Amino acid sequence: HLIARLASQLQKDACVTFLHNVQVRAERLPRYVLKTILSQLARSRNGGLHGGKLNMLMAATVERARGTVPKSTLATVYQSYRNVYIKPAIESGNSDQEIIYEMLFAYFLAIYRGRKNDNSSPQAAELALRWLTGDNLDREEVRAIGLPEDVAQRVAPLIPDDQGVEAVIAAIANLAAQANMTFVMFFDQVDNLNEEQVSAWARFAHGMIDHISNLLVVTSGVRGRILELQQSTVVNTASWDRIAQIRIEIGRISPIQAEQLIAVRLDSFLAPFADLPQIQELTAMDRLFPLGRRWLSGRIGNALELRPRDVINWAQERVRSLAGEIKSTSPEEWLAAWPASSLSLSEEKHLPEPQAPLTCEKRMQLIDSKIEGKLIE
């Protein structure tokens, strides 16, 4: 929940890709990652390439390369782009980067020309994207992209190795920098990978972190499993030190924090209706409207600590239950009957009476009692 929400929140201000529960053979993992991130960045919600983030990043990059040159033609724009991004790669002998930046410009140019002809996903751009994602192209397909002839002759049908995959990701991170964005790669549910996959992923992630600037790699998984992997020999110490150089552990929360967690989410949910007098009255009566503080008290019982995910799941179940109740009556009638309408008869019967908040002394007594019970066992 947390990682997905964080990725969603960053979409406007960063270049974000999100991978979870990666299930692919270890030797294919780098290419799978490349294909996944480009498929996420290239296409807009309607599936076209013109509105995709990759094209937006290329537009920002070309604009920065063009600078203040007035009335630029495509030829002068390409020359400016070449001087800034391609020429340094040639001078450093980095042929991978040279070809990748040529391919990205051809991709951008094909989309630009296609847009003028009301085609948001021209074939030449689709072919360039396929090559960038690691697909194999034949010679005719490479020529159809529209690269300069001398460049097209030097393009390999397939990105040759993991170093080439890393070079494409480095180029994307640089494009993001030109748009004043950080490139963020989220890897969620790493704990679901087998040991061979974890080893391949760690080597790949370590290499990216070491070699690519303007890149943030965020990794998440179940703490116990992550600790097991860290203590094993699956991943070497140097890789763990780089991958986990900044650690954030999500622990359990108290009942008061559980209420705060739900209240914050309800504030966002109710924001469109905040000006309605009846909603204002009910939220003033109960900060957890429409779920209800009595409902949460019943779910928590005497628990001292809770998993945040459990609390969120309870609230989701509660919302679905209430939605079903509202369908059987009118919203006005349901609101007028609240809070009685927010509890079914079975819930009302089994709901414990609200309890006063635990004092520190009472909390310690309960903890001591739990420990004593375990020792007796």
C-alpha positions in Angstrom: 0.0 0.0 0.0 2.6 2.5 1.1 5.0 2.0 -1.8 2.2 2.2 -4.4 0.8 5.4 -2.9 4.3 6.9 -2.7 4.9 6.1 -6.4 1.5 7.6 -7.3 2.2 10.8 -5.3 5.5 11.3 -7.1 4.2 10.9 -10.6 3.8 14.7 -11.2 7.2 15.7 -9.9 9.5 12.8 -10.8 10.0 10.2 -13.5 8.6 7.1 -11.8 8.5 3.4 -12.7 7.0 0.8 -10.5 7.9 -2.9 -10.6 6.4 -5.5 -8.1 6.5 -9.2 -7.7 9.0 -9.6 -10.6 8.7 -13.2 -11.8 11.2 -13.9 -14.6 14.3 -16.0 -15.0 17.3 -14.6 -13.3 19.3 -14.2 -16.5 16.4 -12.3 -18.1 15.8 -9.9 -15.2 17.7 -6.8 -16.5 15.9 -7.0 -19.9 12.6 -7.5 -18.2 13.2 -4.4 -16.0 14.1 -2.4 -19.1 11.1 -3.5 -21.1 8.8 -2.8 -18.1 10.0 0.7 -17.4 9.9 1.8 -21.0 6.4 0.4 -21.5 5.3 2.5 -18.5 7.1 5.6 -19.6 6.4 5.5 -23.3 2.6 5.3 -23.5 -0.1 7.7 -22.3 -3.3 6.4 -20.8 -4.9 6.1 -24.2 -1.9 3.9 -25.4 -0.4 6.6 -27.7 3.3 7.6 -27.7 2.8 11.3 -28.1 1.4 11.8 -24.7 3.8 9.5 -22.9 6.4 10.7 -20.4 9.3 9.5 -22.5 8.3 11.8 -25.3 7.8 14.6 -22.8 11.3 14.0 -21.5 12.8 14.0 -25.0 10.9 17.3 -25.8 12.5 18.9 -22.7 15.9 17.5 -23.6 15.7 18.8 -27.2 14.5 22.2 -26.0 17.4 22.5 -23.6 19.9 21.5 -26.3 18.3 24.0 -28.7 18.9 26.8 -26.2 18.0 30.3 -27.5 18.5 29.6 -31.2 15.6 31.4 -32.9 13.6 29.8 -35.7 15.3 26.5 -35.5 14.9 23.9 -38.3 14.8 20.2 -37.6 18.4 20.1 -39.0 19.7 22.7 -36.6 17.7 21.1 -33.7 19.4 17.8 -34.4 22.8 19.4 -34.7 22.3 21.1 -31.3 21.2 17.8 -29.8 24.1 16.0 -31.3 26.6 18.5 -30.0 25.3 18.2 -26.5 24.5 14.5 -26.1 26.0 12.5 -28.9 29.3 14.1 -29.6 30.5 13.6 -25.9 29.7 9.9 -26.2 31.7 9.6 -29.4 34.6 11.4 -27.9 34.6 9.2 -24.9 34.4 6.1 -27.0 31.0 5.1 -25.6 29.4 3.6 -28.7 26.4 2.3 -26.7 25.4 5.8 -25.5 26.0 7.2 -29.0 23.5 4.8 -30.6 21.0 5.1 -27.8 20.9 8.9 -28.0 20.6 8.6 -31.8 17.7 6.2 -31.4 16.0 8.4 -28.9 16.1 11.4 -31.2 14.7 9.3 -34.1 11.9 8.2 -31.7 11.1 11.8 -30.9 11.3 12.9 -34.5 9.0 10.1 -35.7 6.4 11.1 -33.1 6.7 14.8 -34.0 6.2 14.1 -37.7 3.4 11.6 -37.0 1.6 14.1 -34.8 1.5 16.5 -37.7 -0.3 13.8 -39.7 -2.7 12.9 -36.8 -0.8 9.7 -36.0 0.2 9.6 -32.3 2.1 6.3 -32.6 3.9 6.2 -36.0 5.5 2.9 -37.1 9.1 4.4 -37.0 8.6 5.4 -33.3 7.2 1.9 -32.5 10.2 0.3 -34.0 12.7 2.6 -32.2 10.8 1.8 -28.9 11.1 -1.9 -29.6 14.8 -1.7 -30.1 15.2 0.4 -26.9 13.3 -2.2 -24.9 15.7 -4.9 -26.1 13.7 -6.5 -28.9 15.4 -7.9 -32.0 15.0 -5.9 -35.2 16.0 -7.0 -38.7 18.0 -4.7 -41.0 14.9 -3.4 -42.8 13.2 -2.5 -39.6 16.3 -0.6 -38.4 16.4 1.4 -41.6 12.7 2.1 -41.3 13.3 4.0 -38.0 14.8 6.9 -40.0 18.3 7.1 -38.5 21.1 8.7 -40.4 22.4 6.0 -42.8 25.9 5.9 -41.3 24.3 5.4 -37.9 21.8 2.8 -39.1 24.6 0.6 -40.5 26.2 0.5 -37.0 23.1 -0.4 -35.1 23.2 -3.9 -33.7 19.9 -5.8 -34.2 19.7 -6.3 -30.5 21.0 -4.6 -27.4 24.0 -6.9 -26.8 24.2 -7.3 -23.1 23.3 -6.1 -19.6 25.8 -3.2 -20.0 23.7 -2.0 -23.0 20.6 -2.3 -20.9 22.2 -0.2 -18.2 23.2 2.4 -20.8 19.6 2.8 -21.9 18.5 3.3 -18.3 21.3 5.8 -17.8 20.1 7.8 -20.8 16.5 7.9 -19.5 17.9 9.1 -16.1 19.7 11.9 -18.0 16.6 12.8 -19.9 14.7 13.1 -16.6 17.5 15.4 -15.3 17.0 17.7 -18.4 13.3 18.0 -17.3 14.4 18.8 -13.7 13.1 15.4 -12.5 14.6 12.6 -10.6 14.3 9.1 -12.1 12.8 6.9 -9.4 12.6 3.1 -9.8 10.4 1.2 -7.3 11.0 -2.5 -6.7 8.2 -3.8 -4.5 7.8 -7.3 -3.0 11.5 -8.2 -3.5 10.9 -10.8 -0.8 8.9 -12.9 -3.2 11.9 -13.5 -5.5 13.8 -16.8 -5.2 17.5 -16.7 -4.2 18.8 -16.8 -7.8 16.5 -13.9 -8.8 17.5 -11.9 -5.7 21.2 -12.4 -6.6 20.6 -11.2 -10.2 18.5 -8.3 -9.1 21.1 -7.2 -6.4 23.9 -7.2 -8.9 21.9 -5.2 -11.4 20.6 -2.7 -8.8 24.1 -2.3 -7.4 25.5 -1.6 -10.8 22.8 1.0 -11.6 23.3 2.8 -8.3 27.0 3.0 -8.8 27.1 4.0 -12.5 23.9 6.1 -13.1 23.4 9.6 -11.8 20.0 11.1 -11.1 18.6 7.7 -10.2 16.9 6.7 -7.0 16.2 3.0 -6.4 13.6 2.2 -3.8 13.3 -1.4 -2.6 10.6 -2.9 -0.4 9.6 -6.2 1.1 8.6 -8.1 4.2 11.2 -7.2 6.9 11.8 -10.8 8.1 12.5 -12.1 4.6 14.7 -9.2 3.7 16.8 -9.8 6.9 17.1 -13.5 6.0 18.4 -12.6 2.5 20.8 -10.1 4.0 22.2 -12.6 6.5 22.6 -15.3 3.8 25.3 -15.4 1.1 22.9 -14.7 -1.7 23.8 -11.0 -1.9 27.3 -9.8 -1.0 27.8 -7.2 1.7 28.9 -4.5 -0.7 25.7 -4.8 -2.7 23.5 -4.6 0.4 25.4 -1.6 1.7 24.7 0.2 -1.6 21.1 -0.9 -2.0 20.1 -0.4 1.6 22.2 2.7 2.4 19.1 4.5 3.6 16.6 2.3 5.5 13.1 3.0 6.6 11.4 0.3 8.7 7.7 0.3 9.0 6.8 -1.0 12.5 3.5 -1.6 14.2 1.3 1.2 15.4 -0.7 2.0 18.5 -4.5 2.2 18.5 -4.3 6.0 18.6 -2.1 6.0 15.5 -4.5 3.6 13.8 -7.3 6.1 14.4 -5.1 8.9 13.0 -4.2 6.8 10.0 -7.9 6.3 9.1 -8.8 9.9 9.9 -6.2 11.3 7.4 -7.5 9.1 4.6 -11.1 10.0 5.4 -10.3 13.7 5.3 -9.1 13.2 1.7 -12.2 11.1 0.9 -14.7 13.6 2.3 -12.9 16.7 1.0 -15.4 17.1 -2.0 -18.3 17.2 0.5 -16.7 19.2 3.3 -18.9 22.3 2.7 -22.2 20.4 3.2 -23.7 21.3 6.6 -24.8 17.7 7.4 -21.3 16.3 6.7 -19.7 19.0 8.8 -22.1 18.1 11.7 -21.4 14.4 11.5 -17.6 14.8 11.2 -17.6 17.1 14.2 -19.5 14.4 16.1 -17.2 11.6 15.0 -13.8 12.2 13.3 -14.1 8.7 11.8 -17.4 9.3 10.0 -18.8 7.4 8.2 -16.8 4.4 9.6 -17.3 5.4 13.2 -15.0 5.4 16.2 -17.1 2.7 17.9 -16.6 0.4 14.9 -12.8 0.9 15.1 -12.8 0.3 18.9 -14.6 -3.0 18.3 -12.1 -4.1 15.7 -9.1 -3.2 17.9 -10.4 -4.7 21.1 -7.6 -5.0 23.6 -4.7 -5.1 21.1 -1.8 -2.9 22.0 -0.1 -2.9 18.6 -1.5 -3.2 15.1 -0.1 -3.7 11.6 -0.9 -0.6 9.5 -1.9 -2.8 6.5 -4.5 -4.6 8.7 -6.0 -1.3 9.8 -6.2 -0.1 6.1 -7.8 -3.4 5.1 -10.4 -3.2 7.9 -11.3 0.3 6.7 -11.7 -0.9 3.1 -13.9 -3.7 4.2 -16.0 -1.3 6.2 -16.4 1.1 3.3 -17.6 -1.8 1.0 -20.1 -2.9 3.7 -21.5 0.7 4.1 -21.7 1.1 0.4 -24.0 -2.0 0.3 -26.2 -0.5 3.0 -26.5 2.8 1.3 -27.7 1.1 -1.9 -30.7 -0.3 0.0 -31.9 3.2 1.0 -31.5 6.8 -0.1 -28.3 8.7 1.0 -30.4 11.3 2.8 -32.2 8.6 4.9 -28.9 6.9 5.7 -27.2 10.1 6.8 -30.3 11.0 8.9 -30.1 7.7 10.7 -26.3 7.7 11.3 -24.7 6.5 13.5 -27.3 3.8 14.1 -27.3 3.1 10.3 -23.6 2.5 10.3 -23.9 -0.7 12.4 -25.8 -3.8 11.4 -27.7 -5.5 14.2 -25.1 -8.3 14.4 -22.3 -5.7 14.7 -24.2 -3.7 17.4 -24.8 -6.9 19.5 -21.2 -7.9 19.5 -19.6 -4.5 19.7 -17.9 -3.9 23.1 -18.6 -0.9 25.1 -16.2 2.0 24.4 -13.2 1.8 26.8 -11.2 4.7 28.3 -7.8 5.2 26.7 -5.1 3.0 28.3 -2.9 4.8 30.8 0.8 4.2 30.8 0.5 2.3 34.0 -2.4 0.1 32.7 -0.5 -0.6 29.5 2.6 -1.8 31.5 0.3 -4.0 33.6 -1.1 -5.6 30.4 2.4 -6.2 29.0 3.6 -7.7 32.2 0.6 -10.0 32.2 1.3 -11.1 28.7 5.0 -11.9 29.5 4.0 -13.8 32.7 1.5 -15.9 30.7 4.2 -16.8 28.1 6.7 -17.8 30.8 4.1 -20.1 32.4 3.5 -21.7 29.0 
